[in-house]
Amino acid sequence: MKKVIFYETMAGKSPVEDFLDSLSSKQAQKAAWVFCLIEELQIVPTKYLKKLVDTDDIWEVRIDFANDIFRFLGFFDGAELIILNHSCPKTILQ
């Protein structure tokens, strides 16, 4: 079972938590649901978790809610831990 945690600075601030706090209640609920899905599923669909191409193990948590798209970047620390250290809204559809 994987565990999703958020990066914290030495001062105890978490950029990901700050970003989540800026979302609407429904957007934050969808993000929490995706994080739970990642923790609970042995094999997570690439719709929600995908390794970025040509990177040294940087992973993208993908959250689509209505017309909003959010991305959280992070990495595995061992086989069971994801540390999310960056988040942003995606503004360009590809």
PyMOL commands that set and color helices and strands:
alter all, ss='L'
color gray80, all
select helices_A, chain A and resi 15-22+25-40
alter helices_A, ss='H'
color red, helices_A
select strands_A, chain A and resi 3-6+49-51+59-65+68-76+81-89
alter strands_A, ss='S'
color yellow, strands_A
deselect
rebuild
show_as cartoon
